[in-house]
Amino acid sequence: MLAWLYYHGKLLNPKVWENDERLLGAMSREFLKSDRLRVLVNGIHAKSGGGVTYIRNILPLLAEDQELEIHLFIHCDQFEVLNVLSEHVRIHLLNFRSNFFYNLFWEQFALPVLAKIMSVDVTISPANYGPLAAPAQIIILRNSLAVAAKETRPIKRLYWGGLTLMTALSLLTCRRAIAVSDYARKALTFGLSKRFQKKVTVVYHGVGEKFNADVSIERQNFLLAVSDIYVQKNLHTLIRALEEVRKTFPDIVLKIAGKAIDLGYFNEIQRVLNHANMNDAVEFLGEKKTDELVALYQKCKLFIFPSTVETFGNPLVEAMACGTPIISSNTSAMPEILGDAGQYFDPLNVHDMVDQIILLLEDDETRFELGKRAFQRARLFSREVTAKQTIEIIKSVVPERYAQISISQLQTSS
C-alpha cells in the first residue's frame, strides 16, 4: 500500500520512488535521523488568493529557523504558482487527477501515510481543513463560509457544504488553529469561540518590504481593485457604481487585477458591462507580479475593496503599505484590518458606494490624509512577525519533541 501511494502518486522529490517497499523502509529510517522538527505543509488547496500568498511569502521565513525542517506537498500543476524561492523548503510534487474529491482522498488518506513514513512531527494546512489523521495538525482559518449562503448554483452549494463540514471536523481534531483575524476566529468557530479560545490564536498576515510608498509618483485617473474574481468579491456592484460615478467623472476608469477563477461569475460581470455599454471603462489586467502590483497601488487615484466577505484581505495591507487612499466595504474583517486608515461604504448599497467614491474623488486633501494614515497603519502587519508567531505555535504543539531536539542541539554544539 505504501509503495502504491508513492508509485501512483509519483512523488518527484527527491526522486521518483519505485514500487519497492525496501526502498521505502530505508527512506523511513533516513528520515528518522533528523535533529529538527519535521513540518509537513499541506499545500494541495492553495490554487489562488491568500493561500498562495501565504505559502510564497511565509514558508521561506519559517524555513530560516534552524530548528524546523519544512516539507511542502503540492500537486504538480501547482508548481509554477508555488515554486517557493528558498532552497530550505523541500517541495514534493504529487501527480494525480486533480479535482475536489481526488484532492480530498489524497489529503485524508495518502498524506497521513506519507507523514508516517517521513516521521513528520507537525502538519500545517494553510486552509480551513487538513488531513484529520495527520500528526499534530495545525489549520489556518482563512476561508469564509458565509459565501455559501449567497450561492445558488447546486455544485457550488455542494462544495461549500463539504468545506463547512471539513472545517468543523478539522477544528475538533486539530492540535492548534491559527485565525487570520479576530473576525475569522469568531466566524469560523461556529459560534463556539469561547470553547475554542485556547486552541485558536489570531495571527495576522503581513506585508513584504516591496510594497512601499513613493510620493514622487503622480497618481493617475483610474480606480483600482485587486482580487481574484469570485462572487464574494462583489465586482458587479462596483461596476454598477462606476456607471453612476462616470456621470460626474466621465474620464475615470476601473482597473481590476486578478485571475478569473469563477468563470460563471466572470461571465456575469461581462453581461453587466455589455448591458451598461461600459467595456471601455473597465480593464481586466489578469494576475500581476509583485512589482506590477506595487506600481498600480502607487499610481491609482483610489483603491477600492468592495468584497462582501473577507477574513483578512491581503490587498488591503498591500495598498496600505503603498500609501494608497482606500475606500472599502464596512463588513466582516475589513474595519478590523483597515481601522481609521480608509473610508467605508455598504457593499450591497450601490448608492452609498457611489456617494463615497465621488466624495473622495472630489477631495484631494482627504485622499492625501487617508494615504498617510494607511501607510502608518501598515506597520502593524509584518511578514516577519507573522512567521515568528507561527513558529512559536508550531513548536508549542509538540513540546516533548521540541525539548528533545533542543537538548540534542545543545549537546552537539558543546
N, C-alpha and C positions, 0 to 999 in steps of 0.2 A: 504493500500500500504506500509506504513512504517513498519507495523508488518510483512508483507510478506518478505520484504528485510531482516529483522533480522532472520526470521524463516528459509527461504530457503538459506540465506547466512550463517546461523549458526555462528553468531558472538560469539566466545567462551570466550571472556574476557570482563567483569569479570565473566560472566556465560552465559549459553545458554539461550537467551531470548525466551520466549514462545510467541505464537501468541495472544498477549494481548495488545491492544492499551493503556489500562490504565497503564500498567507497563511501556510502552514506554513514556507516558506522565510524569510519576513520574521520570523516568530516565532523561528526558529533564530538569525537574525542578532541579534535583540534580546537573546536570552539570552546570546550571546557577549560582550556588553558588561559583564557583571558583574565587579566587582572584589572579590568574596568567593567563598569555597569554596561551590559549589552542592552541597547534600546532598539526595539523594532518599531519603525514608524509605518503605519498602515496608510499609504497614500492612494489607495485604489479609487477613492471617491473624489480626489482633487482633479477636477477637469477644468474649472474656471473660477473666477472670483476670489473670495477670501481664502479658500483652501489652497489654491495655487500660490497666492501671495505669502501665506504662512510658511509653506514648505520652502519656497525660493529664498525667503529672507531670514527665517528664524533657524532652520536646520543648520546652516553653516555656523551660526553663532553657538548653537548647542554643541556642535562638534568640536569647537575650540576648547571645551572643558576637558582636561586631561583625564578625568575620571569617568567619562562617558565614551561609549563606542556606538555610533549611530548607523543603523541599517535601514534604508528606505526601500520599501516594497511597492512597486507600481506596475501597471500594465505597460507592455512595450509601446503601445500607442501614445502613452503619456510622456515618453522620454524627451521629446523635443520641447515640451512645455515645462517639464520638471527636472531638467538636467542641472541639478543643484551644483553651483560653481564652488565646490570645495572638495579637495582630494581626501578630506577626512570623513566625508559622508559616503558610505558604501551603498551603491544603488543596485538593487536586484530587480531584474525585468521578468515579468510573468507574461506568458503568451497563451491566452485562452479567449474564447468567444466573449466579447465584452458587451454585456447589457446588464440591466439591474439585477436579474435573477442569477446569472452566472457570477457576477461580482459578489452577490450575497453568498453564494455557495463557496467560492474561494475564500471569502473573508471569514465565514463561520466555521468551515471545516478544514480547508487547506492551511491557512495561516497559523492556526493554533498548533497543527502538527509540525510545520516548519519552525515555529517558535520553540517547540520542544526539542527538535533536532539541534537547533542552534544554541540551546541553553540560554534563551532570552530571559533577562531579568525584568524588564519593563516593556509594556506595549503602549504606544501612543496612537490614537486615531484622531487626526485633525478634522473630525466631523462629529455629528451628534452621537454616532454609534460606531461600534467596532466589533471585533470577534469576541463573543461572550466568554469563550473558554480560554482566551489567551492569558498569559501570566501578567499580574499586576497592571491591569488595564487602566489607562488614563484617557478619557474622552474630552473633546473640546466642544462645548455647547455654543454653536455659532450659526446654525441654520434655523431660521424662524419657521415655526409650524403654523403660524397664523395664516399663511398663504393658502392653506388647504381650504379654509372657509370660503375663500373667494373663487376657488377653482370650480369650473363647471364641466370640464372635459373628463369623461369616465376614466380613461387610462391615467390621467394626471391625478385624479382623486385617489385612485388605487395606489399610485406611487406615494402620495403624501400620507395616506393611511399606513402604508408599510413603514415609512420614515418615522411616523409618530410612535408606532409600536416598538420599533427597534430602539428609538431614543429612550423610551420608558424602561425597556429591558436592560439596556446598557447602563442607564443611570442606577438601576438597582444592583447590578453585578460589578460595576467598575470599582476600583480601589479609590480613585480620586477623579474629579471632574473640574475642568477649567471653563469658566464662563467668560466671554469676551466683553461683557458689560454687566452692570447690575440688572439692567432690563432683561438680558439673556438669562441671568441666574433666576430671576423670578418667573419669566415666561416659560422657560424650558424645564422647570421642575414641577410643572403641572399643579401649581398652587401649593406645593409642599416645600417651599424654600426653607422654612424653619427646620423641617425634619432633616433636610439635606445640608444644613448650614455648615457642618464640619467637613462634609465631603466635597462641596463645591466652593471654589475660590475664584474670585474675579481677577483676571489678568488682562489688561487692555492690550490690544495690538499697538505696535509702534510704527514710526515712520523713519525712513532712511535719510541719510545726510544729503543725498542727491536732490531731494525736494527742498528747495530753498527759495527765498525771496530775492528778487533783483529789481530794485526801484528804478534802475536806468532803462528798463524795457517799457516802452509806451504801450498801454493797453489798447486793444483793438475793438472794433464794433461787432463783437459776437458774444453770445451766451454759450456756456459750456456745460454739458452733462457728461459724466463719466460713469459708466456701468455696463456690464453685460446685459443683454436685452432679455429680460424676463417680465412676466405680467406685473409682479410687485414693484417693479421699477417705475411704473406709473408714467411712462413716457407719452402715452396717448393723451393724458390730461395736460401735460406740459405743452404738447403740440397744439392742443385746442387753445391753451392760454396764449401761446405765441401768436396765433391768428389775431387775437384781440390786441396784444401788445403792439403788433405791427401797424395798427391803425393810428397809433401815436408815434411810434418809431418805425417807419416803413423800411428802413435800411438794415434793421437788426436781423441777424441770422442766428440759428442754433446749430452748434456742432456737437455730435454725440460720439464719444469714443468708447468702444466696447464691442464684443463679439455678439452676433445674433444667435444666442443659444436656443431660445424658444422660437422656432421658425413660424409657428402658428401665430404667436403674438406679434412677431415682426411683420407678418403679412397684414395683420390687423392695423398696425401703425401705418403701413403703406396705404391702406384703404382710407384712413383718416386724412393722410396727406393729399391723396388724389381728390377726395371729396372737397377739401378746402382749397385745392389748387395751390399748394404750398411746397411743392417738391423743390423749388429753387431756394426756399428759405431754410431748409434743413439738410445738413450734410452728415452722412453716416461715415465715420472715419475708420471703423473697424478697431481691432485691438492695436494698441500703441505701446512701443517700448518706453522704458522709464524716461529717457532723455526727451522723447517726443511729448510725453505727458507733462513733464516739467515745463516745457516751452508753452504748452497750451494753458496750463494753470497761470503762468506768468503773463500771458498775453490777453486772456479773455477779460471782457468788461465785468462779467459777473458769473460766478459758478452757481449752478442750480442743482439741488439734490431733492428730487420730487418723490422719492420712494414712499410707499405706504407702510412698509415694514422693513426694518433693519435691526440686527442685533448689535451692530457696531458701525459699519460704514467706512471702509478704508479710504475711499476717495475724499471723504470729509477731512481727514487728518492730512492727507496729501495736499489738498487745496489750502488748508490752514498753514502748513509749513511753507507754502509758496507765497504767503501773504495775500491770498486772493479774497476779495469780498465775496461772502457766501450768503445765499438765501436757501433755506431748507424747509422741508416739511416738519411739522411740530409733533410727530408721532414717534412711538417706540423709543429707540435708543438715541435718536438724533439730539434732543435737548441735553441729554447726559454727556454726549461727546462734544458737542459744539458750544454748549454753555451760552455766554453772552457775546460770543465772537461771531454771531451771524444774526440774520433776520429770519422770521418764520412765517409760514402760511399753512392753512389747512389743505392737505394734499388732495382731498376729494372735492374741494370747492374751487372751481375754475376762476370765479370772480375774485376770490381772495388771492389766488396765485397771481392773477393779472395785476391787481392793485399793488401788491408788494413789489413785483418786478418793476412796474412803471415808477413807483415811488423811489426805488434805488437808482434806476437809470437817470432820473431827473436830478438826483442829489449827489454831486461829485464828492462833497465833503463827508457825507455819511459813508459812502463806499470806501473812501480812504481810511476812515476811522475803523470800519469793520475789518479791513485788510490788516491794520496794525494789531487789532485785538486777536485776530486769527493767528497771526504769526507768533504772538506771545503765548497763546494757549497751546499751540502745537508742541511746546517744550514739555508738556505733560505726557507726551506719547513718544516713547523712545524704544526702538527695537532692542537695544542693549538691556534695558530694564525688563522688557518682555521676556527675553532669553534668560536673564538672571532669575526671575521669579519662577519661570517654567523649570529651570534646572533644580531649584530648591524643592519643587513639588515632585519631580522625578526621583530625587534622592530620598524623599520622605516616604515613598510607598514601599520601599524595601530596606528598612533601617538596618536589619541584621546583615544583609548582603553588603550594604554600603559600608558598615563598620568593618566588616571582614576585609574589604578592598582597601580601606584606609590604613588598616594595620599592616596589610601586605606591602603597600607602597612605602610606608614608614620604614619597615624592615629592610626593604630593597635599597632605599636611599641612605640608610645608615651603614 
